[in-house]
Amino acid sequence: MLRKLIGDVAGSPAVEFAIVAAVISIAALGAFKTLGDTSSNQMSSVETAYAKVN
């Protein structure tokens, strides 16, 4: 029975898909955070430049 259970690979594609989806999600979150930080820095510099003009 144990050999049968170990040899069963019926659910392995679903597990692989879940792992790939998790890695893509983590990469996307990192990219969004970087994009947000960059946008925030740019807005801060615009705010500073605007404050100097007025």
C-alpha positions as YAML, in Angstrom:
chain: A
units: angstrom
residues:
- id: 1
  name: MET
  ca: [0.00, 0.00, 0.00]
- id: 2
  name: LEU
  ca: [2.85, 2.40, 0.82]
- id: 3
  name: ARG
  ca: [4.53, 1.70, -2.54]
- id: 4
  name: LYS
  ca: [1.26, 2.44, -4.29]
- id: 5
  name: LEU
  ca: [0.90, 5.72, -2.42]
- id: 6
  name: ILE
  ca: [4.49, 6.80, -3.11]
- id: 7
  name: GLY
  ca: [4.18, 5.92, -6.81]
- id: 8
  name: ASP
  ca: [0.97, 7.93, -7.22]
- id: 9
  name: VAL
  ca: [1.75, 11.11, -9.15]
- id: 10
  name: ALA
  ca: [-1.81, 12.07, -10.06]
- id: 11
  name: GLY
  ca: [-1.76, 15.37, -8.18]
- id: 12
  name: SER
  ca: [1.77, 16.47, -9.07]
- id: 13
  name: PRO
  ca: [0.79, 18.83, -11.94]
- id: 14
  name: ALA
  ca: [-1.55, 20.69, -9.60]
- id: 15
  name: VAL
  ca: [1.21, 21.06, -7.01]
- id: 16
  name: GLU
  ca: [3.65, 22.28, -9.65]
- id: 17
  name: PHE
  ca: [1.11, 24.80, -10.90]
- id: 18
  name: ALA
  ca: [0.54, 26.06, -7.35]
- id: 19
  name: ILE
  ca: [4.27, 26.51, -6.81]
- id: 20
  name: VAL
  ca: [4.67, 28.40, -10.09]
- id: 21
  name: ALA
  ca: [1.68, 30.61, -9.25]
- id: 22
  name: ALA
  ca: [3.15, 31.38, -5.82]
- id: 23
  name: VAL
  ca: [6.54, 32.33, -7.31]
- id: 24
  name: ILE
  ca: [4.89, 34.58, -9.90]
- id: 25
  name: SER
  ca: [2.79, 36.23, -7.19]
- id: 26
  name: ILE
  ca: [5.85, 36.94, -5.05]
- id: 27
  name: ALA
  ca: [7.69, 38.40, -8.06]
- id: 28
  name: ALA
  ca: [4.70, 40.59, -8.92]
- id: 29
  name: LEU
  ca: [4.46, 41.88, -5.35]
- id: 30
  name: GLY
  ca: [8.14, 42.79, -5.39]
- id: 31
  name: ALA
  ca: [7.74, 44.60, -8.71]
- id: 32
  name: PHE
  ca: [4.70, 46.51, -7.47]
- id: 33
  name: LYS
  ca: [6.52, 47.56, -4.31]
- id: 34
  name: THR
  ca: [9.49, 48.79, -6.33]
- id: 35
  name: LEU
  ca: [7.19, 50.67, -8.69]
- id: 36
  name: GLY
  ca: [5.36, 52.23, -5.74]
- id: 37
  name: ASP
  ca: [8.60, 53.34, -4.10]
- id: 38
  name: THR
  ca: [9.81, 54.87, -7.35]
- id: 39
  name: SER
  ca: [6.52, 56.69, -7.89]
- id: 40
  name: SER
  ca: [6.57, 57.97, -4.32]
- id: 41
  name: ASN
  ca: [10.11, 59.31, -4.74]
- id: 42
  name: GLN
  ca: [9.16, 61.05, -7.98]
- id: 43
  name: MET
  ca: [6.08, 62.62, -6.41]
- id: 44
  name: SER
  ca: [8.19, 63.84, -3.48]
- id: 45
  name: SER
  ca: [10.62, 65.54, -5.85]
- id: 46
  name: VAL
  ca: [7.72, 67.14, -7.75]
- id: 47
  name: GLU
  ca: [6.24, 68.33, -4.45]
- id: 48
  name: THR
  ca: [9.59, 69.83, -3.42]
- id: 49
  name: ALA
  ca: [10.03, 71.58, -6.77]
- id: 50
  name: TYR
  ca: [6.48, 72.93, -6.61]
- id: 51
  name: ALA
  ca: [7.03, 74.23, -3.08]
- id: 52
  name: LYS
  ca: [10.18, 76.09, -4.23]
- id: 53
  name: VAL
  ca: [8.24, 77.82, -7.03]
- id: 54
  name: ASN
  ca: [5.41, 79.00, -4.81]
...
